[in-house]
Amino acid sequence: MSQLFPFYSIGHFINQPNSHTNFEIVLFEDMPEPEVDEIHKHSFYEILWTEDGNSKQTIDYKDYEVLPNSLFFISPNQVHQFEEWRPLKGGTIMFTEDFFLLNQSNKNALFELSFLDNLYSNPCIELSTEDFADVRKTIVSMIEEYRRTDSKPVILQSLLHILLAKVQRCIDAKSDQLVSKKYLILFKEFKNLLEVHYASNKTTSFFADQLSVTAHHLNAICKEITGKTATELIRTRKILEAKRYLSFTDQTISEITFALNFADSSYFTKSFKKETGITPVEFRKTTRANLTL
């Protein structure tokens, strides 16, 4: 299946598309206007920290307000709509999975962070004044290290680990019930498999077999983390791709039905309306109108 959106590396956001950089930290005031399409996907993780000002970020049809004393997380493969950052005081941290895991024995460390790679959680985290000040100290240390002529990747990586561990601590402090790392890892492995097979009509049992658990157990884990069962997430992911086709291509309903392996156009329309409350044609008309505003 062809890519609907351009896939950008970190280099594209510093206007060096041929760069193989795997870590960058840039203040908004120093950030050049990136030469990228407004709607795109990342091949890397991005953290926007905001000290002052308001803005909006859009990820897969959901609008999120970016407020002072907040962190906004964008993970690989999310469809992100580029928004204005110049009214904001703060900056962006961009890093790849390879940079985070460099020389690390625990290759599941990223999966153990509940706020990354989770399409079902709010990517904007508002912190208390005290917690944001603590997080910002680490960010300032990262900036200082990054700007040194003898900057060391291992030090930047260590500071990044500290930063993300502090964020996880803030999240855990507000949570009534902590999800086990084992469950988080399995859920994110399921999510990655789903990204590969969402159009293939695979059942929960298929994914459970791939993960060496029962379908019941997989449903229970997904329900605990997202509020939806694995079966519901499979259906939701397929409808999400249908939304993308309807919004950003001129393919007919029949062509989208075929591309996503629905039984027929009638079943596609019925499934889409059950999930969204409107028909594919109505959705296309509404989103096209919004995109032209």
For each residue, the residues with C-beta under 8 A, 3 or more apart:
1: 199 259
2:
3: 6 7 41
4: 244 245 248 249
5: 37 39 40 41 79 244 248
6: 3 36 37 40 41
7: 3 40 41 42 43
8: 12 13 36 40 41 42 43
9: 12 17 19 20 43 44
10: 13 14 19 21 22 23 24 43 44 94 95 96
11: 14 16 17 18 19 20 21
12: 8 9 15 16 17 34 35 36
13: 8 10 24 34 36 92 94
14: 10 11 19 21 24 26 32 34
15: 12 32 34 35
16: 11 12 19 21
17: 9 11 12
18: 11
19: 9 10 11 14 16
20: 9 11
21: 10 11 14 16 24
22: 10 44 95 96 98 99
23: 10 94 95 96 99 153 156 157 160
24: 10 13 14 21 92 93 94 95
25: 91 92 93 94 139 142 143 146
26: 14 30 31 91 92 94
27: 30 31 90 91 143
28: 31 85 86 88 89 90 91 92
29: 89
30: 26 27 91
31: 26 27 28 34 85 91 92
32: 14 15
33:
34: 12 13 14 15 31 82
35: 12 15
36: 6 8 12 13 40 82
37: 5 6 40 82
38: 81 82
39: 5 79 80 81 82 248
40: 5 6 7 8 36 37 79 80 82
41: 3 5 6 7 8 76 77 78 79 80
42: 7 8 45 46 74 75 76 77 78 80
43: 7 8 9 10 76 96
44: 9 10 22 76 94 95 96 97
45: 42 73 74 75 76 94 95 96 97 100 116
46: 42 73 74 92 93 94
47: 71 72 73 74 92 93 94 163
48: 57 66 71 72 74 85 88 90 91 92
49: 70 71 72 90 91 92 93 135 136 139
50: 53 55 66 67 68 69 70 71 72 88 89 90
51: 68 69 88 89 90 136
52: 68 88 89 90
53: 50 68 87 88 89 90
54: 65 66 67 68 87 88
55: 50 65 66 83 84 85 87 88
56: 63 64 65 66 83
57: 48 63 64 66 72 74 80 81 83 123 124
58: 61 62 63 64 80 81 83
59: 62 64 74 78 79 80 81 123
60: 78 79 119 240 243 244
61: 58 243 287
62: 58 59
63: 56 57 58
64: 56 57 58 59 72 122 123 124
65: 54 55 56 124
66: 48 50 54 55 56 57 70 72 88 124
67: 50 54 70 124 126
68: 50 51 52 53 54
69: 50 51 126 127 128 129 132
70: 49 50 66 67 124 125 126 127 132
71: 47 48 49 50 124 125 127 135 167
72: 47 48 49 50 57 64 66 123 124 125
73: 45 46 47 115 116 123 124 125
74: 42 45 46 47 48 57 59 78 80 123
75: 42 45 78 116 117 118 119 123
76: 41 42 43 44 45 97 117
77: 41 42 195
78: 41 42 59 60 74 75 119
79: 5 39 40 41 59 60 244
80: 39 40 41 42 57 58 59 74
81: 38 39 57 58 59
82: 34 36 37 38 39 40
83: 55 56 57 58
84: 55 87
85: 28 31 48 55 88 92
86: 28
87: 53 54 55 84
88: 28 48 50 51 52 53 54 55 66 85
89: 28 29 50 51 52 53
90: 27 28 48 49 50 51 52 53
91: 25 26 27 28 30 31 48 49 139 143
92: 13 24 25 26 28 31 46 47 48 49 85
93: 24 25 46 47 49 139 142 160 163
94: 10 13 23 24 25 26 44 45 46 47
95: 10 22 23 24 44 45 99 100 160
96: 10 22 23 43 44 45 99 100
97: 44 45 76 100 101 110
98: 22 101 102
99: 22 23 95 96 102 153 157 160
100: 45 95 96 97 104 109 110 157 160 161
101: 97 98 104 107 109 110
102: 98 99 153 154 157
103: 154
104: 100 101 107 109
105:
106: 109 112
107: 101 104
108: 111 112 181 185
109: 100 101 104 106 112 113 161
110: 97 100 101 113 116 117
111: 108 117 184 185 188 189
112: 106 108 109 181 184 185
113: 109 110 116 117 164 167 168
114: 118 121 168 171 179 184
115: 73 118 121 123 125 167 168 171
116: 45 73 75 110 113 164
117: 75 76 110 111 113 188 191
118: 75 114 115 121 188 191 225 226
119: 60 75 78 191
120: 225 226 227 228 233
121: 114 115 118 226
122: 64 125
123: 57 59 64 72 73 74 75 115
124: 57 64 65 66 67 70 71 72 73
125: 70 71 72 73 115 122 167 170 171
126: 67 69 70
127: 69 70 71 131 132 135 170
128: 69 131 132
129: 69 132 133
130: 133 134
131: 127 128 134 135 166 170
132: 69 70 127 128 129 135 136
133: 129 130 136 137
134: 130 131 137 138 166
135: 49 71 127 131 132 138 139 163 166 167 170
136: 49 51 132 133 139 140
137: 133 134 140 141
138: 134 135 141 142 159 162 163 166
139: 25 49 91 93 135 136 142 143 163
140: 136 137 143 144
141: 137 138 144 145 159
142: 25 93 138 139 145 146 156 159 160 163
143: 25 27 91 139 140 146 147
144: 140 141 147 148
145: 141 142 148 151 152 155 156 159
146: 25 142 143 151 156
147: 143 144 151
148: 144 145 151
149:
150:
151: 145 146 147 148 155 156
152: 145 155 156
153: 23 99 102 156 157
154: 102 103 157 158
155: 145 151 152 158 159
156: 23 142 145 146 151 152 153 159 160
157: 23 99 100 102 153 154 160 161
158: 154 155 161 162
159: 138 141 142 145 155 156 162 163
160: 23 93 95 99 100 142 156 157 163 164
161: 100 109 157 158 164 165
162: 138 158 159 165 166
163: 47 93 135 138 139 142 159 160 166 167
164: 113 116 160 161 167 168
165: 161 162 168 169
166: 131 134 135 138 162 163 169 170
167: 71 113 115 125 135 163 164 170 171
168: 113 114 115 164 165 171 172
169: 165 166 172 173
170: 125 127 131 135 166 167 173 174
171: 114 115 125 167 168 174 175
172: 168 169 175 178
173: 169 170
174: 170 171
175: 171 172 178
176:
177:
178: 172 175
179: 114 183 184 224 225
180: 183 184
181: 108 112 184 185
182: 185 186
183: 179 180 186 187 221 224 225
184: 111 112 114 179 180 181 187 188 225
185: 108 111 112 181 182 188 189
186: 182 183 189 190 211 213 218 221
187: 183 184 190 191 221 222 225 226
188: 111 117 118 184 185 191 192
189: 111 185 186 192 193 211
190: 186 187 193 194 207 211 218 221 222 230
191: 117 118 119 187 188 194 195
192: 188 189 195 196
193: 189 190 196 197 207 210 211
194: 190 191 197 198 207 233 234 237
195: 77 191 192 198 237
196: 192 193
197: 193 194 200 202 206 207
198: 194 195 234 237 238 241
199: 1 238 241 259 260 261
200: 197 261
201: 261
202: 197 206 207 234
203: 206 207 215 231 234
204: 207 208 215 218 219 229 230 231 234
205: 208 209 215
206: 197 202 203 209 210
207: 190 193 194 197 202 203 204 210 211 218 230 234
208: 204 205 211 213 214 215 217 218 230
209: 205 206 212
210: 193 206 207
211: 186 189 190 193 207 208 218
212: 209
213: 186 208 217 218 221
214: 208 217 218
215: 203 204 205 208 218 219 230
216: 219 220
217: 208 213 214 220 221
218: 186 190 204 207 208 211 213 214 215 221 222 230
219: 204 215 216 222 223 229 230 231
220: 216 217 223 224
221: 183 186 187 190 213 217 218 224 225 230
222: 187 190 218 219 225 226 228 229 230 232 233
223: 219 220 226 227 228 229
224: 179 183 220 221
225: 118 120 179 183 184 187 221 222
226: 118 120 121 187 222 223 233
227: 120 223
228: 120 222 223 232 233 236
229: 204 219 222 223 232 233
230: 190 204 207 208 215 218 219 221 222 233 234
231: 203 204 219 234 235
232: 222 228 229 235 236
233: 120 194 222 226 228 229 230 236 237
234: 194 198 202 203 204 207 230 231 237 238
235: 231 232 238 239 271 275
236: 228 232 233 239 240 275
237: 194 195 198 233 234 240 241
238: 198 199 234 235 241 242 260
239: 235 236 242 243 271 272 275 276
240: 60 236 237 243 244
241: 198 199 237 238 244 245 260
242: 238 239 245 246 256 260 268 272 280
243: 60 61 239 240 246 247 276 283 287
244: 4 5 60 79 240 241 247 248
245: 4 241 242 248 249 251 256 259 260
246: 242 243 249 256 280 283 284 287
247: 243 244 284 287 288 291
248: 4 5 39 244 245
249: 4 245 246 256
250:
251: 245 255 256 259
252: 255 256
253: 256 257 265 268 269 280 281
254: 257 258 265
255: 251 252 258 259
256: 242 245 246 249 251 252 253 259 260 268 280
257: 253 254 260 262 264 265 267 268
258: 254 255 261 262
259: 1 199 245 251 255 256
260: 199 238 241 242 245 256 257 268
261: 199 200 201 258
262: 257 258 265 267 268 271
263: 267 268
264: 257 267 268
265: 253 254 257 262 268 269
266: 269 270
267: 257 262 263 264 270 271
268: 242 253 256 257 260 262 263 264 265 271 272 280
269: 253 265 266 272 273 279 280
270: 266 267 273 274
271: 235 239 262 267 268 274 275
272: 239 242 268 269 275 276 278 279 280 283
273: 269 270 276 277 278 279
274: 270 271
275: 235 236 239 271 272
276: 239 243 272 273 283
277: 273
278: 272 273 282 283 286
279: 269 272 273 282 283
280: 242 246 253 256 268 269 272 283 284
281: 253 284 285
282: 278 279 285 286
283: 243 246 272 276 278 279 280 286 287
284: 246 247 280 281 287 288
285: 281 282 288 289
286: 278 282 283 289 290
287: 61 243 246 247 283 284 290 291
288: 247 284 285 291 292
289: 285 286 292 293
290: 286 287 293
291: 247 287 288
292: 288 289
293: 289 290
